[in-house]
Amino acid sequence: MRDTKNPELKAAWDTVPEVATTAERYEAVVKLRMAFKRSADPERARQEVIEGAIGAFRESGEWPADLGRRAAKAYLEALEGESEYRALSQAEGRLRYEKEDIRDICADDALAYLGGRLSDVLSEAKPAGAALNGVSNADEAIQAGGDALDAWRTLTVLVTALENIRGAQWDILRAVADEDTRAKMRRWKSEGHGEVIGFRPDDVPPFALESMRTQHYTVAYLVWLANIGTGYVPGSLSDFEADVSAATEPLSYNDSGPLIDLSPIVVPIPAAPEAETYSHSRAAHLDYSAPAPKPIKPNAVPGDPAPYPYS
């Protein structure tokens, strides 16, 4: 189950109507199943009535006339209870998996919400970062006081929001990826991908690169991210894979001059020369029951044989 205490992830799912409805139905059926008082096994309930009748017969010598009716009633009542409990259990299991399937189907909607939340956080962090006025840690903020202290407090809260947004982002992307893609995603995440558009390590300052690779976010990183303007949440798993591919493709340059047309030259196939026939040539006579073919008209004269080397 992907239920979590991450407020950003819960809010993302709550914004998707299909997920919210399925989650509500699942919680309702769980409460019904837990509140339902499970009855005894039907066979056991019937046997208890039979054992009671046998015991009474030992004492009184009289066989109860309504034994069959009471035993059948006990069996049916227990069977009804068992059937309802089994139905509630099956409904709980099916809704549990349905909730996960709906989340996978609607993952892009949740990622879109997280993208909007990141934009809001960065928009709020940008002016707060400017108000720090050179403050780089909590002690300096306390000493500076005033606007710098207020800005530091605001940014500290926003760092927590950023951590939750990124945690929700990776949770959703992992859930919709297969095993091979998850393995690659762990590597991409450790390299710093998924934080900014067009990520290249050489373009990122060391302190920011460290935060991107470890997901240990700081006020300094948040301010830097808010000012570069390229922070994002991937819109889908395929978008994320495309972003990584575009960012990791090696840069190539053509320094060999103009392009040369190396297309193959099409040469027409020459007509086959006429077969040479000689005065001694004869057409094949395959069917002796038919008339012999007419003699072939020679069109060439045999040449002299090549002389022997010793002559």
N, C-alpha and C positions, 0 to 999 in steps of 0.2 A: 504494500500500500504506500502511496505517496502523500498521505496526510502529513502535514508538517505544522510546526509552530512559526514558520517564517511568515510574518504579516504581509509581505509583498506578494508572496506566492499565493496565499489564501485570498488576498484581494484580487489578484489576477484571475483566479478561477471563479470568484464570485461575480466578475463582470461578464462571464460567458453564461448566457441563460441556460443552455443545455446542460452544462456541467453543474450549475447551481441546482437545477431541478432534480437531476439524477442523485446528487449528493443528499438533497433533502429527503428523497424517497428512501435512500439507503439508511439514513439515520432513523427514519420513522420505522422501518421494518426491523431494525436492530432493537429499538425500544419495545416493539410488540413481542419480539421473540424472547427478550429478557423478562418481560412482565408476564408471559404466559406460564401458567402452572402446568407442568408436564404431568400427564396421568401415568398410571402403571401400565405395564405391558398387557395387551388384551388377553393373551393366553394365561398370564399370571392372574389377572383379575377374575377370569372365569374359573380357574382352578381353585382360587380361594373360596369361592361360593360352593364349589363341589366339596372341598375339604370340610367346610362348615356343616354341610348337609350330612356327610358321613359321620362326623363327630356327634351330631344331634341324633342320628339313627342309633348309634351305639348306646346312647343314654336312654332314649325313650322307646326304641324299637319301632318307631313310626317314620316312614319315609315321607319327606315333605312333598306335597302335591305340586307346589309351584317352583320346584327346583329348576326345571328347564327354562322357565320364563326369567327367573332371577339370574341364572348363569348367563343366558343370552343377553340380558340387559347390561350386566356388568361388562361383558365382552364388547358390546357395541359402544358403550360409553367410553371405555378405554380406547377403542379403535378410533372413535371420533377425535379424542384428544391427541392421540399419537399422529393421526393424519394431519391435523392442523399444525402441530409442532413441526412435522416433517415439511409441510408446505412453507412455513415461516423460515425454516433453515435453508431450504432451497432458494427461496426468494432473496434471502440475505446474500447467499453466495453469488447468485446471478447478478444482483445489483452491484455487488462489490466489483466484479469484473466489468460490468457495463460502465461503471463510473470511470474505471481506468481507460476503457476503450474510447469513451466520449472525450476524455482529456487528451488522448493522443490525436483524435480527429480534430479537436479544436485548439491544438497547441499553438497554431499561428496567431489565433485571436489573443491568447494569453501573452505571447511574446510581443504583440503589438501594444498591449496595455503596459507592459514593462518598459517598452521603448518610450512611451509617453511619460511614464514616471521618471525615467532617467533624464529626459529633457527638462522636466520640472525641477528635479534636484540640481542639475547643472545650472539652470537659469537662476536659481536661488543662491547657488554657491559662488557665482561669478562676482556679484557686488560685495558679498561677504568677504571674499578673498582680497578684493581691493581695499576694504576697510581695515584689514590686518595691519597695513602700513609697516611691513617688514617684520612683524611678529612671526616666529617660527615654532614656538612651543608654548605649553600651558603656563610655565613660569613667567615667560616674557609677556604673555597676554594678561596675567594677573597684575604684573608690575605696571603695564601700560594702562590698564583699566579702560573705562569709557567704551567707545565704539569698537576698539580692538578686542576687548574682552567679550562684548556681545557677539562680535563676528566669530570669534573662536568658539564660543558656545554653540552658535548656529551651525558652524561647519562640523563640529564634533557630532551633532545629531545627524547631519547630512551624510557623514561618513558611514554611520550605522545603516542609514537608508540605502546607501550605495552597496554596502556589503550584502544586504538582503536582496536587492535587485539582482545583483550578479549571482547570488546563490540560487534564486528562483530561475534565472536564465539558464544556468547549467543543469538544474534539475529537469527542466522541461526538455532541453535538447538531448540529454542522456536518455530520457524516457522514450523518445521517438526514434532513436538510433539503434541500428543492429549492433551485434558484438564487434564486428570489424571496425565500424565507424566509431564506436565508443573508444576502442583502443587508440585510434588516430586522434580522437577528440581530446583524450588525456594528454597526448603529446602536444597538440596545438595549444591547449590551455596552459601547459607548463612553459610554452614558448612565448606566451603573451597575446595570442590571438583572441578575438571576441571582445576586445575592449574599444578599439578605435578603427575607423574605416581606413583601409590602405596601410595597415600596420607593417612597418619595417623597423627592425631593431636599431639600425643605425640612425634613424630619425628621432629616437626617443631618448631623453636624458636618463642616466643610470638609475636615479632614485625612482623615476616613474616606471622604468622597465622592471625593476625589482618588484614593485607593487603589482604590476600586470602579471608577472610570472608566478607570484606566490599568492595573489588575491589577499594580501595584507595591506589594506588601504589606509592611507594617512591623509591628514589635512592638506599637506603639500601636494600629494598626488591629486586629490579632489580639485584643488584650485587649478592645477596644471591642466587637468582634463576639462574643466569648465572653460578655460581660456582658449584651448586649441580648436574647439568647436567640431571635432570629429568623433566624439564619443557616441556609441550606439549600442543597441541591442539587436542582434540578428533577427530578421523577420521570420525566418524559418530555418530548418536544418539545411535545406538545399542552398539557401542564400548564404548561410555561414560557410558551407563547403566551397561555394563559388568565391567568396571573399578571401578565404585562405589561399585558394588556388591562384587568384589574381595577385595576392601579396607576395607569394613565394616563387612566382615565375621569374627565372633569371632574365636580367636585362640583356638584350642583344642588339648589336649594331652591324650594319652592312657597310664595310669599308672596302669592298672589292670592286667598286665602280658600278657602271650601269649594268642592268640585267642583260644577259645574253640569251637569245632564243635558241634553246637546245631541242626544239621540237624535232622529231624524226622526219626525214625527207621521204616522201612517198614516191617510190619508183614503180612505174607500170611493169607488170609481168610480161616479158617478151613472148611472142607466139612460138610455139614449139616448131622446129624445123621439120620439113617433110622427110619421112623415112627414106633411106637410100635402098633401092632395089637394083639387083644385078641380073645379068642374062641367065645365070644359073638359079636364080631365086624362084621358088615355087610356092603357090598359095597352099595353105593347109587343107587337106582333104579328109575331113573328120568323119563324114558319113558316106561310106562307099555305096550305099543304096541310092544315093543321089548322083546326078551328073558331076563329073569332075569340073572344078573351077577353071575359068579361062586363064591362059598364061598371063603372067604379070609383065607389064611393059617396063623394061629397065630404064632407070634414070641416072645410073652411075656406072662407072667402070672400076673394077677392083684395081688397087694400086699394086706395084711390085712389092714383094716382101722385103723387109729390112735386111741388108747384107749382114752376114756373120762377121764378128769382130776380127777374125783371122784372115778374111778374104781381102 
